[in-house]
Amino acid sequence: DVVTVVHTDMRAWDAPEKADILVSELLGSFGDNELSPECLDGAQRFLKDDGISIPQSYTSFLAPITSHKLYNDVKAYNDLQHFETPYVVKFHKIHALAETQQVFTFTHPNRSEPIDNNRYKRIVFERSSDQPAAAIHGLAGYFDSVLYGDVHLSTHPPTHTPNMFSWFPIFFPFRKPVLVPPGAKIEIHVWRCVAAHKVWYEWTICSPEVLPVHNVNGRSYYVGL
């Protein structure tokens, strides 16, 4: 007699009154990959002007990794589509070639005018000359979310929430392995693209070797709005 469950799209529902707190669980393995920004932007009209969103923000992270196992699992499909699809994976046999770096951050409520959830990031990873040559097979993705104040929920290795198994990392494969010589820089480019009815990621590597942009226009993978 206290809770009323309304089964509908939060972006289309009209609330009987504005709320003090909006609590959601829309986080994906890359933070924003399950349309949390789009859903919460549509639902924030339920909030009072001084209302609080839980989570308040979330940030994604990437690191270049070596994993012959993951690469060969994708390659076994023998098509382009599977190399242009990110996978939620519990990592076992991987090696990170550099420290993670921040990618995209989203904050709620989002008071920007206009709201634009498209994102782009160029990231350069540094490797020292005493590190051996290694092959990059793709990118490992994580997230760190600020629920409220100093309370975090994280899959990001340096801040991973203890005993939390609700999310595994995400893996963005490359079409072919890229050999990284000792001391070489690793330059990647990542896009989060938003269209009228879908959201998707595009990614590529430009150094030490240039590969084509993966998943152009969401041709192989996207999430429908």
C-alpha positions in Angstrom: 0.0 0.0 0.0 3.1 2.3 -0.1 4.7 1.4 -3.4 2.9 1.8 -6.8 4.6 0.0 -9.7 4.0 1.6 -13.1 5.0 -0.5 -16.0 5.9 1.9 -18.8 8.6 3.8 -20.6 10.0 6.4 -18.1 10.6 8.8 -21.0 6.8 8.9 -21.8 5.2 8.7 -18.3 3.7 11.7 -16.7 4.4 11.7 -12.9 1.6 12.9 -10.6 4.2 15.1 -8.8 7.9 15.9 -8.8 10.3 13.8 -6.8 13.1 14.6 -4.3 15.2 11.6 -5.4 15.4 9.6 -8.6 17.0 6.2 -8.1 17.9 4.1 -11.1 19.9 1.0 -12.1 20.7 1.4 -15.7 24.4 1.1 -15.7 26.1 -1.2 -18.2 29.6 -2.7 -18.2 30.9 0.5 -19.8 28.8 2.8 -17.7 26.7 4.4 -20.4 26.3 1.4 -22.8 22.8 0.5 -21.7 21.3 3.9 -22.5 21.5 5.3 -19.0 22.1 8.9 -20.2 19.2 8.8 -22.6 16.8 7.2 -20.1 17.7 9.5 -17.2 17.7 12.6 -19.4 14.1 11.7 -20.3 13.1 11.0 -16.7 14.8 14.0 -15.0 11.7 16.0 -15.6 10.2 14.1 -12.7 12.8 15.7 -10.4 12.4 18.9 -8.4 14.9 21.7 -9.2 17.0 20.7 -6.2 16.3 16.9 -6.6 19.0 14.3 -6.4 19.8 11.5 -8.9 21.3 8.3 -7.7 23.7 7.6 -9.4 25.0 11.2 -9.7 27.6 10.4 -12.3 29.6 7.6 -14.0 32.9 7.5 -15.9 34.2 4.9 -18.3 37.8 3.8 -18.6 39.8 1.9 -21.3 43.1 0.0 -21.4 44.8 -1.8 -24.3 45.1 -5.5 -23.7 46.7 -8.7 -25.0 44.4 -11.7 -25.0 45.0 -14.4 -27.6 42.0 -16.3 -26.2 39.5 -13.5 -26.7 40.9 -12.6 -30.1 40.6 -16.2 -31.4 37.1 -16.6 -29.9 36.0 -13.6 -32.0 38.0 -14.6 -35.0 36.3 -18.1 -35.0 33.1 -16.5 -36.3 34.9 -15.6 -39.5 33.0 -12.4 -40.2 33.4 -8.6 -39.7 30.3 -8.2 -37.5 31.8 -10.0 -34.5 35.0 -7.9 -34.7 32.8 -4.8 -34.5 30.8 -5.9 -31.5 31.8 -5.2 -27.9 31.5 -8.1 -25.5 30.8 -8.3 -21.7 33.5 -10.7 -20.5 34.9 -12.0 -17.2 38.6 -11.6 -17.9 40.9 -14.5 -17.1 43.9 -14.7 -19.4 44.7 -11.1 -20.3 47.6 -8.7 -20.0 47.1 -4.9 -19.8 49.7 -3.1 -21.9 49.2 0.3 -20.1 47.3 1.9 -17.2 43.6 2.6 -17.8 42.6 6.1 -18.8 39.3 8.0 -18.5 37.0 8.1 -21.5 33.4 9.5 -21.1 31.7 11.0 -18.1 27.9 11.6 -17.6 26.3 13.5 -14.8 22.7 13.5 -13.6 20.6 15.5 -13.5 21.9 16.9 -16.8 21.0 20.6 -17.0 22.8 21.2 -20.3 21.0 23.1 -23.0 20.8 21.4 -25.4 21.5 17.9 -24.1 24.0 16.1 -26.3 25.2 12.6 -25.4 27.5 12.2 -28.4 31.1 11.8 -27.2 34.6 11.5 -28.7 37.9 10.8 -27.0 41.5 10.5 -28.3 43.7 8.6 -25.8 47.5 8.1 -26.0 48.9 5.3 -23.8 52.6 5.4 -23.0 54.9 2.3 -22.8 58.5 2.5 -21.6 61.4 1.3 -23.6 62.2 -1.5 -21.2 58.8 -3.1 -21.7 58.9 -6.0 -24.3 57.1 -5.9 -27.6 53.5 -7.2 -27.4 50.4 -7.5 -29.5 47.2 -5.5 -28.8 44.0 -7.5 -29.4 41.5 -4.9 -28.2 40.5 -2.6 -25.4 39.3 -3.5 -21.9 36.5 -1.2 -20.6 35.4 -0.5 -17.1 33.3 2.1 -15.2 33.3 4.0 -11.9 30.0 5.4 -10.7 29.4 8.0 -8.0 26.1 6.9 -6.4 26.0 9.8 -3.9 28.6 11.9 -2.2 31.6 9.6 -1.6 29.8 6.4 -2.2 31.1 4.6 -5.4 30.2 1.5 -7.4 33.1 0.5 -9.6 34.5 -2.2 -11.9 37.6 -0.1 -12.5 40.5 -2.2 -11.2 42.1 0.5 -9.0 38.8 1.3 -7.3 36.9 -2.0 -7.8 34.1 -2.4 -5.3 34.9 -5.4 -3.1 32.9 -8.6 -3.6 30.9 -7.0 -6.4 30.1 -9.3 -9.3 27.0 -7.6 -10.8 29.1 -6.3 -13.8 32.0 -7.8 -15.8 34.3 -5.7 -17.9 33.6 -5.0 -21.6 35.9 -5.9 -24.5 36.2 -3.9 -27.7 38.1 -6.2 -30.2 40.4 -5.1 -33.0 40.1 -6.8 -36.5 43.7 -7.8 -36.3 46.5 -7.8 -33.7 48.7 -4.7 -33.6 52.3 -5.2 -32.6 53.6 -2.6 -30.2 57.4 -2.3 -30.1 59.2 -1.4 -26.9 58.7 2.3 -26.0 56.0 2.9 -28.6 53.0 5.0 -28.0 49.5 3.6 -28.4 46.9 6.0 -29.8 43.3 5.1 -29.9 40.1 7.0 -30.8 36.6 6.2 -29.4 33.2 7.7 -30.3 29.8 7.3 -28.7 27.3 8.1 -31.4 23.6 9.0 -30.9 21.0 9.0 -33.7 17.2 9.3 -33.7 16.7 5.6 -32.9 20.0 4.1 -31.8 23.2 4.5 -29.9 26.5 2.9 -30.8 30.3 3.0 -30.4 33.0 3.3 -33.0 36.7 2.7 -32.2 40.1 2.5 -33.9 43.8 2.5 -33.3 46.1 5.0 -35.1 49.5 4.2 -33.6 51.7 2.2 -33.8 49.6 1.0 -36.7 46.4 2.4 -38.3 43.3 0.2 -38.5 40.0 1.0 -40.1 37.3 2.6 -37.8 35.3 -0.3 -36.3 31.4 -0.3 -36.4 31.0 2.7 -38.7 27.4 4.1 -38.4 26.6 1.2 -36.1 26.5 -1.2 -39.0 27.4 -4.2 -36.9 26.2 -3.3 -33.3 24.0 -0.7 -31.8 21.5 -0.3 -28.9 18.0 0.8 -30.0 16.3 3.8 -28.4 
